[in-house]
Amino acid sequence: MSHRLEDVIALFDGLFLPTYRTRLVRGADEPLYLPADAETPWHRVIFARGFYASALHEISHWCIAGARRRALEDYGYWYLPDGRDAEQQRAFESVEVAPQALESLFAAASGRRFNVSVDNLGEVAVDREAFRARVAARAARYETEGLPRRAAAFRCALEGFYRQGLSLEAAVARGRETLAPLPA
């Protein structure tokens, strides 16, 4: 199965450009979220280095962020690069469980393998297996309790395109059905 970046961009943009004025953008070294401004009329979910997994991960963050957070650069969150101490690593992992759980569901929907990321190459010992278990438990909880609405729509589009063989347009249409307002 081919996983072209152009396809995941088309699925995301097809769903969320008309409804949330948000585009998925291939970036350089670091991912970033930028809200619309005077120069760019749409919000940008920028993923790193053209990596498919980075695109899914950044989409996961966007799917969780509420309206107030989506008005802020990088959703208003802190980020510390590699070399975090043990306390900083715990804080990082606590905010990464939910997005990585969504990312794992997106990867499964698109027929790709998912790998957790502890994102720390420093000297602190990281319990990768414990973190993997927390991410898997959160993904299972999403499956039981339901995904956030935007995440459910994106996963539906991914499944339609990658698992059911729908065209990009048909997969986006299926995802949009999930975004449609709930009946009163």
Helices and strands as residue ranges (DSSP letters): H 5-20, E 22-26, E 32-34, E 43-47, H 52-64, G 69-71, G 73-76, H 86-109, H 128-145, H 149-158, I 159-163, H 168-179
